[in-house]
Amino acid sequence: MSALTVDRGTAALDVRGLSVAYGARVALRDVSLSLPAGRLLGLVGPNGSGKTTLIRAVCGIVAPQAGEVRLDGADALRLSPRELALRAAVVPQNPQLPPAFTALELVLMGRTPHLRLLQTEGQADLRAARQAMLATDTWELAERPLGELSGGERQRLLVARALAQETPLLLLDEPTAHLDVGHQAATLGLMARLCRSEGKAVLAAVHDLTLAAQFCYRLVMLHQGRVVAEGSPGEVLTTERLRRVYGTSLHVLSHPVTGRPVLAPDGDAQ
């Protein structure tokens, strides 16, 4: 299947014909997508489909074999690490965190691209960190060591760190992992509000398809390293496509309020 695209034009993120391999294993094949400012784009697909690799390629952690990544029109491969960090903030999947660091110290790490060599954080940096922690309901954790926190609390702090970085683009790799249902909805709801109120562009890899359908304006589905569908949640999440990509039968229902897709497994009620 040929590469598919979302909408073109001026984009906060533009990925064109991207291919990535780890040795002999090809992880992404000719992937293209475009994300305009002010939009939350959901990246979905089964485990091993290439979602994490795509996010790593966008932020320069892995180098592509072919294709290009453009951030606000600039070639990402030509940007310095600091320039990349001023354009895009990342919430990675399962990072190693220093257990003795306090929550506030972790969030303040998001301010590093804004500081000169050997410069320490000032009041503006503390304000940005506090605002990000208030937005993610983590300010009360500010003085607690990371080693004492739950997985969900650390996950929310990673989101706060990305927000404190104050970039136009957010790259979220399973941002709702380890979160309870309330914080899952709150996190994606926050991203949607930031898109509307601040014009941020957000690319979020999300496993929960129902959650992705409720908050994302469009979805891009990956399978075996390729884009197999893109469009509105209703266009992408069809029963036949889900069976083919995920290898299981799912009922696609309509949310009684939003009208967006809600997925239910086709299982024995007993």
NORLINWO-V20194 format. One record per pair of residues at least 24 apart in sequence whose C-alpha atoms are under 7 Angstrom apart, sorted by the first residue. I is the first residue (numbers start at 1). GAP is how many residues later the second one is. Records with the same first field share a line. If there is no record, write none. Layout:
# NORLINWO-V20194
I = GAP  GAP
This chain:
# NORLINWO-V20194
3 = 27  28  29  224
4 = 28  29  223  226
5 = 27  28  29
6 = 27  28  224
7 = 27
8 = 26
10 = 26
11 = 24  25  26  61
12 = 24  25  59  60  157  189
13 = 57  58  59
14 = 55  56  57
15 = 53  54  55
16 = 51  52  53
17 = 49  50  51
18 = 46  48  49  50
19 = 45  46  47  48
20 = 44  45
21 = 44
27 = 26  198
28 = 197  198
29 = 196  197
30 = 196
31 = 195  196
35 = 166
36 = 165
37 = 162  163  164
38 = 157  158  161  162  163
39 = 156  161  162  163  178
40 = 152  155  161  162  163  176  177
41 = 161  162  163  175  176  177  178
42 = 161  162  163  164  170  174  176  177  178
43 = 160  161  162  163  176  177  178
44 = 161  162  163  175  176  177  178
45 = 176  177  178
46 = 177  200
49 = 173  174  175  176
50 = 172  174  175
51 = 154
52 = 121
55 = 116
59 = 25
82 = 31
85 = 28
86 = 27  81
87 = 80  81  82
88 = 79  80  81  82  83
89 = 73  76  78  80  81  82
90 = 72  80  81  82
91 = 67  68  71  80  81  82  84
92 = 80  81
93 = 80  81
99 = 46  47  48
100 = 45  46  47
101 = 44  45
102 = 40  41  42  43  44
103 = 38  39  40  41  42  43  54
104 = 38  39
106 = 55
107 = 50  53  54  57
108 = 53
109 = 52
110 = 51  52  54  55
111 = 53  54
128 = 36
129 = 35
132 = 28  31  32
133 = 27
136 = 24
151 = 27
152 = 26  27
168 = 32  33
169 = 31  32  33
170 = 31  32  33
171 = 31  32  33
172 = 31  32  33
173 = 31  32
174 = 30  31  32  33
188 = 27
189 = 26
210 = 51  52  53
213 = 47  48
214 = 46
233 = 28
234 = 26  27
